[in-house]
Amino acid sequence: MIDFFGFFSDNKLHAWEGTDSCMDFVSKNETSLLVQGLLINRINRTSQTGKTSQELLDSYCETGTLSVDGLEGNFVLVLVDVVRRTVLLYRHLVGSYDTYYAQTVNGFCFGSNLATLARRSGLSLRPDERMLPVLFLYRIIPGRRTLFDGIFKLLPGEMVSWKSGVLQRRQLLTMPMFNETHQTNETESIDRTEVVLDEMLCDWYLRKPNSAVLLSGGVDSMILQAHWNKIWRKFETRRLPQSAAVVLNHPYTKPDFDYTISAVRQLGTEHLNIDQQPLRAEEMCNIFSQTGEMPNHVQSFYFATLAEGMKKAGFDAGICGEGADGMFGNSCPDDILSALLWQRKIPVPIIRSFAATLLDRIKPQNYHASILRLANHVTDFDYPQHPQNNAATFTDFNRVEELFGRNGMLDAMRYRRDILDQMAIPLRSNDDPHSLLRAQLIGFFGEGIATATYWCSMFHLHGVEMYNPFQDSRLIRVVSNIQMDARFVHGNPKQILKKALARHVPEEFSRRPKLGFGQPIFSWLAPGGCLYDAVQQIDAQSWLTPKAKQQILATPNWFLWTLLCYDLWHKTFCR
């Protein structure tokens, strides 16, 4: 296991467990520092060899302050000072994965595995019902809270200190701190992205050479594979560069498989396919019991299978492309730009609404109808379908409002948007009057980070590490300084990344559309499906009326999937 756990009470450290070769652990004079992830000293380019960690610890012992100035990468710091009766937890922007903590009557506990911390905290385990609307809107809980009442996790760039029974939180790193004087144009941005990808993947190779890129065939994973191949060939002369993917044998997933294989052939990798069996409730319960976390997609469960297969094949780590959409561009700011275009074309709101109604009659849930309605609500951030609120087109806002009330739904949307305020991302600026940046980054600091850290947790079940280059602060620094007109190209999200990839593969690969990752989940939830029996055994809840439950169980959809996950999680921990 790669996870750690600690418990501090009665002025003593009662537990400190889990450190292994995937962590950098140093100690001095009853003070210990743990580093998880890839840590680089930007000033003198000290790599993750232990020297940086020792320097940090020595500095703390002299000053009593844990300084993070000049550090880059994707890491978490955990410092325990028995003499000063202090615990410091710090997550560098996004962190390698989540770090959880809880203050109890007995002391302060902290760790990287939510299930372990929950069971050993001494807390009475129950769900934080304020987070249920968040869960059912976004199928994952971003930000500081967890599904457990009283257990929290570090925000990006946040330091939590517990000293002599007093808990304090400080935001040490925000997005404006990445802003530089010079904003790069398209060509400069592509060049700089390529240079930093080389640098990051070289650092990772020196740390974990026996890694494979998790290659899906999309732009994000292909650019990582292209640069991994480049780094690999500097050091390896006899073997092909490595890639891996998990495969579910089903007609729905055949396009995804073909998509991946076409990328494998183009890039020339030694590829490992790992078979995934249809999900079973028992398997889901086992993963819940080991992680304590809530997945946002059926595919998230597959990462346990992927990690197990990679471990058996001798791999130490995977390199994942999660986070590229949130950094380089996604559909959310593009939807706003489309809505602004319709504002100009049809300046009268009532006519836009009428046109949207007509389009819905022609084709229900029409994309163009939703954009016309958004044109009436571009500045209304409480509008449920606004890109700052709507993480997925299939979110059932009506059902959430029915079960938790209008205020519960609005509070959930504001909770998610509050993460942007914590990161000091302005509502509007002179070069971003329509809040395109917030629309883009809400997914990154919301579901993007939570998804990546969940996948890391699944890998850790089998002692495999994961690196997410698109969540490394060095690449975030590059993207933060791209000119707005180069970053947001209407109708062409991720323009910089696509043009960078086109330097390595034929342009058709950089321009091909992203697949939707089709899965047979609704068949599994329906009568005769492998999850149907578990669906029929979903417990009653105080917030779930019998009528609503009957309606939800009758229609296999993503809301039912989330309800099933919550039910299995609840049975695992809260009975």
C-alpha positions in Angstrom: 0.0 0.0 0.0 1.1 3.6 -0.7 -1.2 5.2 1.8 -0.3 6.7 5.1 -2.1 7.2 8.4 -1.3 9.2 11.5 -3.0 10.0 14.9 -1.8 12.7 17.3 -3.2 13.0 20.8 -2.0 13.6 24.4 1.0 15.4 23.0 2.2 12.2 21.4 2.2 10.7 18.0 0.3 7.4 18.5 0.5 6.2 14.9 2.5 6.8 11.8 2.1 4.1 9.2 2.3 3.4 5.5 5.6 5.0 4.3 7.3 3.1 1.6 9.5 3.6 -1.5 6.8 5.7 -3.2 7.2 8.3 -0.5 10.1 10.5 0.7 10.4 10.3 4.5 12.9 12.1 6.6 13.1 12.8 10.3 15.2 14.8 12.8 14.8 15.6 16.5 11.3 14.0 16.9 10.2 15.9 13.7 9.2 13.9 10.6 8.4 15.1 7.1 6.6 13.0 4.5 6.5 13.9 0.8 4.1 12.1 -1.5 4.3 12.7 -5.2 6.7 14.6 -7.5 8.4 17.5 -5.8 10.8 19.8 -7.7 12.7 22.8 -6.4 12.1 25.4 -9.1 15.0 27.6 -8.0 17.9 25.1 -8.2 16.2 22.2 -10.0 16.6 19.8 -7.1 14.7 16.7 -8.1 12.7 14.2 -5.9 15.9 12.5 -4.5 15.4 13.2 -0.8 17.6 16.3 -0.8 14.7 18.7 -1.2 12.8 17.0 1.6 15.8 17.2 3.9 16.3 20.9 3.1 12.6 21.5 3.9 12.9 19.7 7.2 16.1 21.4 8.2 14.6 24.8 7.4 11.5 24.0 9.5 13.7 22.9 12.4 15.5 26.2 12.3 12.5 28.5 11.7 9.4 26.6 12.9 7.9 27.4 9.4 7.3 25.0 6.6 8.1 27.1 3.5 6.7 26.0 0.1 8.1 29.0 -1.9 9.9 27.9 -5.1 8.5 24.4 -5.1 6.8 22.9 -8.2 5.3 19.5 -9.0 2.3 17.5 -7.8 2.8 16.6 -4.2 1.6 16.6 -0.6 3.7 17.5 2.5 2.9 16.0 5.9 5.0 17.3 8.9 4.7 16.0 12.4 6.5 17.8 15.2 6.2 16.0 18.5 8.1 18.6 20.5 6.0 21.5 19.3 2.8 19.3 19.3 2.1 20.3 15.7 0.9 18.6 12.6 1.1 20.5 9.2 -0.6 19.2 6.1 0.0 20.9 2.7 -1.3 20.1 -0.8 0.6 21.7 -3.6 -2.1 23.1 -5.8 -3.7 19.8 -6.8 -1.6 17.4 -4.9 -0.7 13.8 -5.8 -3.9 12.7 -4.2 -6.3 13.5 -1.4 -5.2 14.0 2.2 -7.9 13.7 4.7 -8.1 14.8 8.3 -10.5 15.0 11.3 -10.4 16.6 14.7 -12.0 14.5 17.4 -12.3 14.7 21.2 -9.3 12.4 21.3 -7.0 14.4 19.1 -6.2 14.8 15.4 -6.0 12.1 12.8 -4.9 12.4 9.2 -4.2 10.1 6.2 -4.5 9.5 2.5 -7.0 6.7 2.7 -10.5 7.9 3.6 -11.8 4.4 4.7 -8.9 3.8 7.0 -9.2 7.3 8.6 -13.0 7.0 9.0 -12.8 3.7 10.8 -9.8 4.7 13.1 -11.0 8.2 13.8 -13.3 7.2 16.6 -16.1 9.3 15.0 -19.6 8.0 14.7 -19.8 7.3 11.0 -22.7 9.0 9.3 -23.2 10.8 6.0 -22.9 14.6 5.8 -26.4 15.1 4.4 -25.6 18.7 3.4 -23.4 17.1 0.7 -26.1 14.8 -0.7 -27.3 17.4 -3.2 -23.7 17.9 -4.3 -23.3 14.2 -4.8 -26.4 13.8 -6.9 -25.7 16.8 -9.0 -22.0 16.0 -9.7 -21.7 12.3 -8.8 -18.6 13.2 -6.7 -17.9 15.6 -3.9 -15.3 18.2 -4.8 -13.8 20.8 -2.4 -13.0 20.5 1.3 -15.9 18.2 2.5 -16.3 14.5 2.1 -19.4 12.2 2.3 -18.5 11.5 6.0 -19.7 14.1 8.5 -16.7 15.6 10.3 -14.0 14.4 7.9 -12.4 16.9 5.5 -9.7 17.0 2.8 -7.1 19.5 1.8 -8.1 22.1 -0.8 -5.6 22.8 -3.6 -2.9 25.0 -2.3 -4.1 24.8 1.3 -2.1 24.2 4.5 -3.9 22.8 7.5 -2.2 23.1 10.9 -3.1 21.4 14.1 -1.2 22.7 17.1 -2.0 21.9 20.7 -5.6 21.1 19.8 -6.2 24.2 17.6 -7.0 23.7 14.0 -6.3 26.4 11.4 -6.5 26.6 7.6 -4.5 28.9 5.3 -4.5 29.2 1.6 -0.8 29.4 0.6 -1.2 29.1 -3.2 -3.8 30.6 -5.5 -4.2 30.8 -9.3 -3.1 34.5 -9.5 0.3 33.5 -8.1 0.9 31.8 -11.4 0.4 34.9 -13.5 3.5 36.3 -15.2 4.1 39.6 -16.9 4.3 38.1 -20.4 1.3 36.4 -21.8 2.2 33.9 -24.6 0.6 33.8 -28.0 -0.3 30.5 -29.7 3.1 29.6 -31.1 4.9 30.5 -27.9 2.3 28.6 -25.9 2.8 25.4 -28.0 6.6 25.7 -27.7 6.5 26.2 -24.0 4.0 23.3 -23.5 6.3 21.0 -25.3 9.3 22.0 -23.3 7.6 21.6 -20.0 6.1 18.2 -20.9 9.6 17.0 -21.8 10.9 18.3 -18.4 8.1 16.8 -16.4 8.2 13.4 -18.0 12.0 13.2 -17.8 11.7 13.9 -14.0 9.1 11.2 -13.8 11.2 8.7 -15.8 14.1 9.2 -13.4 11.8 8.5 -10.5 9.6 5.7 -12.0 11.1 4.4 -15.3 8.9 1.4 -15.3 5.7 3.4 -16.0 3.1 3.1 -18.8 1.0 5.9 -20.2 -2.8 5.2 -19.8 -3.5 5.5 -23.5 -7.1 6.1 -24.5 -6.3 7.5 -28.0 -7.6 11.0 -27.3 -5.5 14.2 -27.6 -4.6 14.3 -23.9 -3.1 10.8 -23.6 -1.6 10.8 -27.1 0.5 14.0 -26.4 1.7 12.4 -23.2 2.6 9.2 -25.0 4.4 11.1 -27.7 6.6 12.8 -25.1 7.0 9.7 -23.0 8.3 7.9 -26.2 10.8 10.8 -26.7 12.1 10.5 -23.1 12.0 6.7 -23.1 14.3 6.5 -26.2 16.9 8.7 -24.5 17.4 6.0 -21.9 16.1 2.8 -23.4 17.6 1.2 -26.6 16.1 -2.3 -26.7 12.5 -2.0 -25.6 9.5 -0.1 -27.0 7.9 2.6 -24.9 5.0 1.4 -22.8 1.2 2.0 -22.8 -1.7 0.4 -21.1 -5.5 0.4 -21.2 -8.4 -1.5 -19.6 -10.9 -3.1 -22.0 -14.5 -4.2 -21.4 -15.6 -6.6 -24.1 -19.0 -5.2 -25.1 -20.4 -3.7 -28.3 -20.8 -0.3 -26.7 -17.1 -0.2 -25.9 -15.7 -1.4 -29.3 -15.3 2.2 -30.7 -13.2 3.1 -27.6 -11.1 0.0 -28.1 -10.5 0.7 -31.8 -9.7 4.4 -30.9 -7.0 3.2 -28.5 -5.5 0.7 -30.9 -5.3 3.2 -33.7 -3.2 5.4 -31.3 -1.0 2.5 -30.3 -0.2 1.7 -33.9 0.5 5.3 -34.8 2.8 5.9 -31.8 4.4 2.5 -31.8 4.2 1.4 -28.2 4.4 -1.9 -26.4 0.7 -2.0 -25.4 -0.9 -3.9 -22.5 -4.7 -4.5 -22.7 -6.3 -5.6 -19.4 -9.7 -7.2 -19.4 -12.5 -5.8 -17.3 -15.4 -8.0 -16.3 -19.0 -6.5 -15.9 -19.3 -4.8 -12.5 -20.8 -6.7 -9.6 -22.2 -5.2 -6.5 -19.9 -7.3 -4.3 -16.9 -5.8 -6.2 -18.2 -2.3 -5.7 -18.7 -2.9 -2.0 -15.2 -4.2 -1.7 -13.8 -1.1 -3.3 -15.9 1.2 -1.2 -14.7 -0.7 1.9 -11.1 -0.1 0.9 -11.3 3.5 -0.2 -14.4 5.1 1.4 -14.7 7.3 -1.7 -17.5 7.9 -4.2 -16.7 7.5 -7.9 -18.2 9.8 -10.5 -18.4 7.3 -13.3 -18.7 3.6 -13.8 -15.2 3.6 -15.5 -13.6 4.9 -12.2 -14.1 1.4 -10.8 -12.1 0.0 -13.7 -8.9 1.6 -12.4 -8.6 -1.0 -9.7 -8.6 -3.7 -12.4 -6.2 -1.6 -14.5 -3.8 -1.2 -11.6 -4.0 -4.9 -10.7 -3.1 -5.9 -14.2 -0.3 -3.4 -14.5 1.2 -4.6 -11.2 1.1 -8.2 -12.4 2.8 -7.1 -15.6 5.6 -5.5 -13.5 4.7 -1.8 -13.8 5.3 0.6 -10.9 3.2 3.5 -12.1 0.8 4.9 -14.7 0.8 8.3 -16.4 -2.6 9.7 -16.8 -4.1 12.5 -18.9 -6.8 13.6 -16.5 -7.0 17.4 -16.1 -6.2 18.4 -19.7 -9.8 19.5 -20.4 -9.8 21.8 -17.4 -6.5 23.4 -18.2 -6.4 23.6 -22.0 -10.1 24.0 -22.8 -13.5 22.2 -22.6 -17.0 22.8 -23.8 -18.1 25.0 -20.9 -16.5 28.3 -22.1 -17.3 27.3 -25.6 -21.0 27.1 -24.6 -20.8 30.7 -23.2 -19.2 31.9 -26.5 -22.0 30.2 -28.4 -24.7 31.8 -26.2 -23.1 35.2 -26.7 -23.2 34.7 -30.5 -26.9 33.9 -30.3 -27.4 37.1 -28.2 -26.1 39.1 -31.1 -28.0 37.1 -33.7 -31.3 37.2 -31.8 -31.2 40.2 -29.4 -34.7 39.7 -28.0 -34.8 37.2 -25.1 -38.5 36.1 -25.6 -37.8 35.2 -29.2 -34.8 33.1 -28.1 -37.0 31.3 -25.6 -39.6 30.7 -28.3 -37.0 29.3 -30.7 -35.6 27.0 -28.0 -39.1 25.6 -27.4 -39.6 24.9 -31.1 -36.2 23.2 -31.3 -37.1 21.0 -28.3 -40.3 19.9 -30.0 -38.3 18.8 -33.1 -35.7 17.0 -31.0 -36.0 16.7 -27.2 -32.9 17.8 -25.1 -31.7 19.7 -28.2 -28.2 21.2 -27.7 -29.0 24.4 -29.7 -32.1 24.9 -27.6 -30.0 24.7 -24.4 -27.6 27.3 -25.8 -30.5 29.7 -26.8 -31.8 29.4 -23.2 -28.2 30.0 -21.8 -28.2 33.2 -23.9 -30.9 34.5 -21.6 -28.9 33.6 -18.4 -25.2 34.2 -19.2 -24.7 36.3 -16.1 -27.1 34.3 -13.9 -24.9 32.0 -12.0 -27.8 30.4 -10.1 -29.2 29.2 -13.4 -28.9 25.4 -13.1 -27.8 24.9 -16.8 -25.1 27.6 -16.6 -21.7 26.1 -17.4 -20.4 27.0 -13.9 -23.1 24.7 -12.5 -23.8 22.0 -15.0 -21.0 19.4 -14.9 -22.7 17.0 -17.2 -25.5 17.3 -19.7 -27.3 14.3 -18.1 -27.5 15.9 -14.6 -31.1 15.6 -13.4 -31.6 19.0 -11.8 -35.4 18.5 -11.5 -34.9 15.3 -9.5 -32.4 16.9 -7.1 -34.7 19.9 -6.6 -37.6 17.5 -5.9 -35.7 15.5 -3.3 -33.6 18.3 -1.6 -35.6 21.4 -2.3 -34.7 24.5 -4.4 -32.4 25.9 -1.7 -30.6 22.6 -1.3 -29.9 22.6 -5.0 -28.7 26.2 -5.1 -26.5 25.7 -2.0 -24.9 22.7 -3.7 -24.1 24.7 -6.8 -22.7 27.6 -4.7 -20.6 25.1 -2.7 -18.9 24.0 -5.9 -18.4 27.5 -7.2 -16.9 28.6 -3.8 -13.8 26.5 -4.8 -13.1 29.1 -7.4 -13.3 31.9 -4.8 -10.9 30.0 -2.6 -8.5 29.8 -5.5 -8.9 33.6 -6.0 -10.1 33.2 -9.6 -11.9 36.5 -10.4 -15.5 36.6 -11.4 -14.7 38.9 -14.3 -11.6 40.8 -15.6 -10.9 43.2 -18.4 -9.6 40.4 -20.6 -12.3 38.0 -19.5 -15.6 39.9 -19.1 -17.7 36.8 -19.5 -16.1 34.6 -16.9 -14.8 32.1 -19.4 -11.9 31.2 -17.1 -14.2 30.3 -14.2 -16.4 28.2 -16.5 -13.3 26.3 -17.6 -11.6 25.9 -14.2 -14.7 24.9 -12.2 -14.4 21.5 -13.8 -10.7 21.3 -13.1 -10.9 22.3 -9.4 -14.2 20.4 -9.0 -14.5 17.0 -10.8 -11.1 17.0 -12.5 -9.0 16.9 -9.3 -11.5 14.7 -7.5 -11.6 12.2 -10.4 -7.8 12.0 -10.7 -7.3 11.6 -6.9 -10.0 8.8 -6.9 -8.1 7.0 -9.7 -4.9 7.4 -7.7 -6.7 5.8 -4.7 -7.8 2.9 -6.9 -4.2 2.4 -8.1 -2.9 2.4 -4.5 -5.1 -0.6 -3.7 -2.5 -2.6 -5.7 0.6 -0.6 -4.7 0.8 1.2 -8.0 1.4 5.0 -8.3 -0.1 7.4 -10.7 1.2 10.7 -12.1 -1.0 13.3 -13.6 1.1 15.7 -15.7 -1.8 18.0 -16.5 -2.1 18.6 -12.8 1.5 19.4 -12.2 2.0 23.0 -11.2 4.7 23.5 -13.9 2.2 22.9 -16.7 -0.5 24.9 -14.8 1.9 27.8 -14.8 2.3 27.5 -18.6 -1.4 27.4 -19.3 -2.1 30.3 -16.8 -0.1 32.6 -19.0 -1.6 31.8 -22.4 -3.3 34.8 -24.0 -7.1 34.6 -23.7 -7.7 34.7 -27.4 -5.3 31.7 -27.9 -6.7 29.8 -24.9 -10.4 30.2 -25.9 -10.9 29.5 -29.6 -14.7 29.3 -30.3 -15.6 25.9 -31.7 -12.1 24.5 -31.1 -11.3 23.7 -27.4 -7.8 22.6 -26.5 -6.4 24.3 -29.6 -2.9 24.6 -28.1 -2.8 20.9 -27.2 -4.1 19.8 -30.6 -1.5 21.8 -32.4 1.3 20.5 -30.1 0.2 16.9 -30.9 0.1 17.6 -34.6 3.9 18.1 -34.4 4.2 14.4 -33.5 1.4 12.6 -35.4 -0.6 13.2 -38.6 -3.0 16.1 -38.1 -6.0 13.8 -38.4 -5.2 12.3 -35.1 -5.0 15.7 -33.4 -8.3 16.8 -34.8 -10.4 13.6 -34.4 -13.5 14.0 -32.2 -13.4 12.8 -28.6 -15.4 9.7 -27.9 -18.0 9.6 -25.1 -16.7 6.4 -23.5 -19.9 4.4 -24.0 -20.6 1.9 -21.3 -23.4 -0.7 -20.8 -24.3 0.7 -17.4 -28.0 1.2 -18.1 -28.2 -2.4 -19.2 -26.5 -3.5 -16.0 -29.0 -1.6 -14.0 -32.1 -2.9 -15.9 -33.9 -6.2 -15.3 -31.6 -9.1 -16.2 -28.5 -6.9 -15.7 -25.6 -7.7 -13.3 -26.6 -4.9 -11.0 -30.3 -5.3 -11.1 -30.6 -7.3 -7.8 -28.6 -4.6 -6.0 -30.9 -1.9 -7.4 -33.9 -3.8 -6.0 -32.3 -3.8 -2.6 -31.7 -0.1 -2.3 -32.7 1.0 1.2 -35.2 3.7 2.1 -33.8 7.1 3.1 -35.5 9.9 5.0 -34.9 12.2 2.0 -36.1 9.6 -0.6 -39.9 9.5 -0.8 -41.4 6.1 -1.7 -42.9 7.6 -4.9 -39.6 9.1 -6.0 -37.8 5.9 -5.2 -40.3 3.9 -7.3 -39.8 6.3 -10.2 -36.0 6.3 -10.0 -35.8 2.5 -9.9 -38.1 2.2 -12.9 -35.7 4.1 -15.2 -32.0 3.1 -15.5 -30.1 6.4 -15.8 -27.2 8.2 -14.2 -29.3 9.3 -11.2 -30.1 5.6 -10.4 -26.4 4.8 -10.8 -25.4 7.4 -8.2 -28.2 6.3 -5.9 -26.9 2.7 -6.1 -23.4 3.8 -5.3 -24.6 5.8 -2.3 -26.7 2.9 -1.1 -23.7 0.5 -1.2 -21.4 3.1 0.4 -24.0 3.7 3.2 -24.4 0.0 3.9 -20.7 -0.4 4.1 -20.1 2.3 6.6 -23.2 3.6 8.3 -25.2 0.6 9.5 
